[in-house]
């Protein structure tokens, strides 16, 4: 049995989730036994009602939502962008397009089914880079086809998934599980389904979660 199993609920269009992923990876690399830690990503949509991309930028949407001008919207958007730079994350707030993330979550689920945790993480990473740095509409089917293939998904299977409804139930099941757990914000990390942490904390704090998960595993193994 794996010593520490980390479950992460995250959204493709959430900059804090991107930062959280990078810091989790750092925490794992710096942990006592990185090979004994596995990570499974679960779908979470910040807004299920988000319309499909029509070219509206994040800055335009933020300005409308918060009743401010584009400079005010840029100030809001730059907060996570500034926070992520030390972690090697590039966020171009002027290029981001508002998009629905449901289909992106479906191909992330496909990544786990097709190639396990490593491929799932690669698909998510490619989607993050495309959305935050490249200004891609991550709800456009042709774009998702290309991005998924670049991340390592089988092109034929990917086409079939995007043309149908495969993994839609998995996305909804992940979201139902989030509700059951009581998750109200992401990223949300859970170690061995026993200890949890919400937010894009430092790699050091996330490392403490990993250690706590390992401690729970050891105690259970010893019958404590």
Secondary structure, DSSP 4 states (H G I P E B T S, - for coil): --SEEEEEEE-TT-HHHHHHHHHHHHHHHTSTTGGGEEEEEEE--S-TTPPPPSS-BHHHHHHHHTT--HHHHHHHHHHHHHHHHTTT----TTT-B----HHHHHHHHHHHHHHHHHHHHHHHHHHHHHHHTS---TT-HHHHHHHHHHHT--HHHHHHHHHS-TTHHHHHHHHHHHHHHT--SSSEEEETTTEEEES---HHHHHHHHHHHHHHHHHHHTT-
